[in-house]
Structure formats: structure tokens, C-alpha cells
Amino acid sequence: MRSIFRTASVLLVGLLAAGSAHAREFSFNEVLKGEVQKPTIDILISRQNLSPKYVLDLKESFLPKIVDAVNSKPF
């Protein structure tokens, strides 16, 4: 949190110094304290029907592809 204020103060000083012909030095010695507000998110998940009315049938087995992938080199 302090690094944000330091960065902002450095940018502010840089902008002020660039805009004027004479360079000025500013010192910020005060400490700002506070809390970061975090947003609250409510998620609603509806219950689905756990007994589907359809049946999935495999037309082709995928086990040979898994065996080939296990036996081959990864890279």
C-alpha cells in the first residue's frame, strides 16, 4: 500500500517539476491508514436434475489412445 503512495508522490513531483522552470523538492512524511474494501460476490447455483432422461453410448473406445499417450514420451 505504501508503494502505491510513493509511486503517486514521485509521479506528482515529477509532473510538477517538469511543468516549472525551477525544480522544487517536496517531502511527504504523513502516513495514510485505512482499509481496502473488498467486493462481495454472491453466487447462486441452482440444483440440476441428477437423473438425466438420456443415456450416453460410446461409439468408439478411448482406452487405446490413453495407453498410447502413457507409453509415448511427453516432449
C-alpha positions in Angstrom: 0.0 0.0 0.0 2.9 2.4 0.8 4.5 1.7 -2.5 1.4 3.0 -4.3 1.6 6.3 -2.4 5.3 6.6 -3.0 4.8 6.0 -6.7 2.0 8.5 -6.8 4.0 11.1 -5.0 7.0 10.5 -7.2 4.8 11.0 -10.3 3.3 14.1 -8.8 6.7 15.6 -8.0 7.9 14.7 -11.5 4.9 16.4 -13.1 5.3 19.5 -11.0 9.0 19.7 -11.7 8.6 19.2 -15.4 6.0 21.9 -15.6 8.0 24.6 -13.9 11.3 26.1 -14.8 12.7 25.7 -11.3 12.9 22.3 -9.7 11.2 22.0 -6.3 11.6 19.3 -3.7 8.5 18.0 -1.8 8.5 15.8 1.2 5.6 13.6 2.2 6.0 12.4 5.7 2.5 11.6 6.6 1.2 8.0 6.8 -2.2 7.2 5.4 -4.1 4.4 7.2 -7.2 2.7 6.0 -8.8 -0.5 4.9 -9.0 -1.9 1.4 -12.6 -2.6 0.7 -13.1 -5.9 -1.0 -16.2 -6.5 -3.1 -18.7 -9.2 -2.0 -19.9 -11.6 -4.6 -22.9 -13.8 -4.2 -23.1 -16.9 -6.3 -26.3 -18.7 -6.8 -26.1 -22.3 -8.0 -29.3 -23.9 -8.9 -29.7 -27.6 -8.3 -29.8 -29.6 -11.5 -31.7 -32.8 -12.3 -29.3 -35.5 -11.3 -31.2 -38.3 -13.2 -30.9 -37.5 -16.9 -33.5 -38.8 -19.2 -30.9 -39.8 -21.8 -28.2 -42.4 -22.0 -24.8 -41.8 -23.5 -23.4 -44.6 -25.6 -19.7 -44.8 -26.6 -19.3 -45.5 -30.3 -15.5 -45.8 -30.0 -13.3 -46.8 -27.1 -10.8 -44.2 -26.0 -8.7 -46.6 -23.9 -6.2 -47.3 -26.7 -5.5 -43.6 -27.1 -4.8 -43.4 -23.3 -2.4 -46.3 -23.4 -0.6 -44.8 -26.4 -0.3 -41.5 -24.6 1.1 -43.2 -21.5 3.7 -45.1 -23.5 4.9 -42.2 -25.6 7.5 -39.6 -24.5 5.9 -36.4 -23.1 8.2 -33.9 -25.0 
